[in-house]
Amino acid sequence: MRGTDRRDIGGPAQPLLIVRDLKRHFPIKGGLFNRSIGTVQAVDGVSFTVLKGETLGIVGESGCGKSTTARLLMRLIEPDSGEVIFDGESVGPGGMSLTEMRRQMQMVFQDSYASLNPRLPIEDSIAFAPTVHGVPKAKARAKARELLAAVGLAPEQFARRYPHELSGGQRQRVNIARALALEPRVIVLDEPVSALDKSVEAQVLNLLVDLKRAFGLTYVFISHDLNVVQFISDRVLVMYLGQVVEIGPVEKIYGAPRHPYTRALLASRPSMDPAKRMTEPPLTGDPPNPINPPSGCRFRTRCAFAEAVCEAKAPALVGAVAEDDHLAACHMAAKGSGHSLAPA
């Protein structure tokens, strides 16, 4: 069972969220006068769309920029350049205000305890955002109790408890309820189950699938766990060193990956089945320094198939044929790129 098929929503799927060439470089300061001595290219030209009613999974190694991308979507940090378009309207000056955007988009963070105010009962934490947006306090608290029930926490038992009185899985359920309080259309989930043990993880994942159906939600789901992403996603985006290297339907990404980085990630998944042991050349070394990434293809320094063209120019994110919904930024996958293994 995976996330809701977007065809169940009714009518043809349309882009709800469009991200164009999003960039964020963090300056590094040092020296006697605290001058800028370099920049970390955390997110460097990321573009993708999220369709109404789908779950887009984002995967990659630690430091690839996936969590920074989530924060840029929510405007928790400002991008250096690029554009986020929500339902046809640009977010920012001259377009959709941040207040309105945050009614439509909410986020669930990895650290369930740090996400909650330790001095507020969980009922008040859930009711806080609706109150800020003008909902009467009594109505907001009643809504909070409804949402507690929706995420599987009995209101009469949990409404007046504090975060330290809950388990990690219960706190994450509270954070999901809080994200639903403003009735958003998109929820960005940044490693929402990585801190939970496997039994609780499965319960929370099933809860997310059920809530998606019940509330007609769209998810951006970020995780380093490839099995979790496969379970819940409709499409998958793979990031490496601040850039998108592959994107496509989950069946194609997991069944026939086109980028050597994606293939190595999938092959590295632990398995008790000898037939599924790693067959791809293993990744060697650590990812390059994001302060000074390699020229051309950023993955070439760890790729067993790298050739001169990989150093000379950066590969475009393209499909094998026109109108292809499975794209890879690799010279081996690009027709006529000059790589010896590229399609003729």
N, C-alpha and C positions, 0 to 999 in steps of 0.2 A: 504494500500500500504506500503510495507517495502522496505529495501534495495534490490539491484539487486540480484536475485537468481544467485549463482555462476555457475549454469549450463548454464546460458545464455552466459558465456564467451567463451564457446566452449571447448570440450574435458573434460576429467576427471579432477577434482580439484586436485591441487598439493600444498604441503606446500610451501609458499613463505617466511614465517618467522617462525623460530623455536627458542623457548626460553627454555633453559635447566638449571634448578636449580639456578635461579638468586637470589642473596642475596645482601642485603645492610643493614649494621648495622651502625648507627650513634653514635659515642662516645659522652659521657657526661663528661664534665670536670668541676672540682671544687676544692676547697681547696686552701691553701696558694700557692702551687706550680702548680696549674692548672693541676692536674693529672686526668687521666681517672677514673671515679667512677662508670661507667656503660655504657651500650650501648642500644640504642633504636633499636629494631629489626623491622625496617620499612618494609622490604621485606625479606622473609625468606624461600627460596627454591621454588620459583615460576617457573612452567614449563607449556608451552602451545604451540600450533601451530596456525598459521593463514594461511588459504588457499587462493590461488590466486582468486581474485575477490569477496571475501566475506567481510562481516562486522562482526568483533568480538566485542561484547559489554562487557565492564567490569563494574561491579556494586559492591556496598558495602557501609557500613557506612563511615562517615568521619573518617580518620585516619587508614583505613584498608590497605593502601599502594598502591592504584590504580594510583594516580598521580606520586608517586615515581617510580612505574613500568614504566610509560610512559617516564619519564626522563632517566631511565636506558636504555630503548630501543633506545633512541636518543643519548645516551652517553653524556647527559648534566651533569650527575653525573656518576662517575665510579662505577661499581659493585665491591663488595668485592670478589665475586666468581660467577661462572656461565658462560654461553655462549649464545650469540645471533648469529644465523645463518641466513643470508639473501640469499635466492635463492641458497642454497647449499654451500655458502662460509661464513666462520666464520668472524665476525667483530672484528677487533683488530690486534695486532701484528702478523705478519705472514699470515694474511688474508686480507680481504677487508679493505681499509683505511677508516678513518672517513670522508674524503673528498668525496670519492665515495659513501659511505653509505648515506651521507646527500644529494647527488644528487637523490638517490633512495627513501629516506624517509624524509618526512617533518612533521611539527607539527603545530597544531592550538591550541593556549592557551585560557584559560578561560577569562582572562582580555584583552578585545579587545583594550583598550586604552594603557595600559602599554606595549603591544606587538609591538606598532608602535613608530617610532622616531617622536616626536612632531615637529621637525624642518624640516622634509622632506615632500614635497607633496606626496600624496599617490602613484602617478605614479612612483616617484623615489624610494619609499619604495618597490614596487613590482619589479622594475627593478634592485634593488641592488644586489640580489643574483646571477642572471644571469651575471651581470657585473663582480662580483668577480670571477665567474667561466669562464671568458674569452669571454663572448658574447659582441660584440661591443655595445656601449652605445645606439646608435640610434636604433639598432635592439632590444635591451632589452626594450626600451621604447615603441616601436611598439608592442612588445609582451605584455607589461603591459596593454596597451590600449585594446588589444584583450581580455585579461583576465578580465578586468573591465566589458566589455560587457558581458562576459560569466557568471559573477556572478550577473548580473542585475543592474549594475551601468553605466549610459551613460558616456562614456569617455569625451565627450565635456563638460559635466557639472561637473564631479568629478575628473578628472585627476590631476588638479593643486590645489585641496583643501588640507587642512591640517587636521590631525586627529581630532582636537577640533571642526572642522566645520561639523563633521558627527555625526549621531546618533549611538547608540550602535550597532544596527543591521547592519547599513552601514559599520561601522568599522570592524565588524566580517566578512562581505563579502569581505572587502579588505584583511583581514588576510587569508581568504580562497584563494583568488586570488594569494596572495604572496606565499602561500604554493604550488600552482600549477605552479609557474614560472619556476621551474627547471624540469618540467615534471616528477615528482616522480611516483613511482609505489605504494607506501604505504603512507597514511596520518594518523598520530596519532592525534586524536581530544580529548583534555582534557577538559571536561565540556564546549563544545563550545557554548551551548545555555542556560546555567544556569543563566546568568546575563540578559537575554532578557525577555521581557514580552511575554505572550502566543501567541499572534497573530504574532509577529515577529519571535518567536521560530518556529512556524509552517512553515513560509516562508523559514527560513534558513534550516530546516530539509528537506523540499522538494527540495531545491537547492542542498543540499548534495547528495540526491538520484539521481537527474538529472545529476550532475557532475560525479558521480560514473559511470553511464552508458556511458556518453559522452567520458570520458577519460580512461575508463577501470581500475578504481582505486580499491585498497584494503584499507579498513578502520580498525583501532583500535579505537573504540569509547568508551570513558570513561564518565560515568555520574552517579549521585546518583538518577536520575529520572527514575524509573522503566518503566513508560509508554513510555518515549522517547526511551529507550533502546529496548523495545519490538517493537516499530515502525520501527526502522532502522536496527536492527541486524539480522544476519543469525544464529549466535551462541552467547551464553552468558557465561561469566566466572564470578563467584561470589567469592569475596575475603573477608576474615575475619582475622583481626590481622596479616597481612603480608603473609597470605597463601591462596592458592586456596582451596575452600571447595566444589565447584560444577562447572561443565562445561558441556555444551551440546547444541543441537539445541534449538532455541528460543521456538519452539512449546512445546518441552518436559520440558524445564525449567519452563515455565509459566503454562503449562497444568498439569504436574505431577512432581513437584520438589521433590527431594529425601532427601535433607538435611534440618533439622529443622530450621536452620538459613534462608535458602532461602524461606521456607514456611512462616516463620514469616515476612520476608521482604515483600513478595508478599501480604500477608493478611493485612498488615498495610497500603496498598495503600488506600487513601481516595476514597470513592465511594458513589453515591447517591442511589445505588441499595441495598436494605436491604439484598438481597440474597448474596451479595459479602462482607458483613461485616466480621470482623475478626472472624475466627473459630479456628485458631491455638492459643496455649498458647502464650500470649504476651511476648516480650523480657523484662526481668527485669534487672535493673541496667545499669551501663555503661560498655563498653568494658574493659577488663583487661588492666593493665599497660603493654605496649609493652617492657618495660625495664625488666620485670620479668613475662613473660607469663605463664599461667598454664601448668602443665605437661600433657602429653597425648593429648587429644583433646582440642584445645584452646577455643572451644565454650562451653565446659562442664559446666562452672560456670554460664552460663545463659540458659542452656538447661533443659527443663522440663523432658527429657527422659534419662538424664545422669545416668550411672551405674558405677560400679567399673572398668570395662574394659576401660571406657572412660578416667579415670584418669591414668590407668596403662600404656597405650600405645597409640601412635598417630595413627589415622586411615589412611590407604592408600587411594589414589584417585583411585577408581576402579569402574567398571561397574557391572551390575547385572549378565551379561553373557559375554562370550568371544566376542570380536569385537563390544562391546557396545560403542556407541558414546555419551552416557550420563553417566558421571562419577561423583561420590560423595565421599568426604572424611568423611565418617560417619560409625561407627560400626553398626548402625541399617541397613545400606544399603549393608554391606559387608557380603557375605555368610560365615557362620561358624566363625564369629568374636568373638563369646562368649556373645554378647548382647542378652538379652531376646527377643528383637523385630527383630533380624536379620533373614534373610531367612534361612530356614533349610538346 
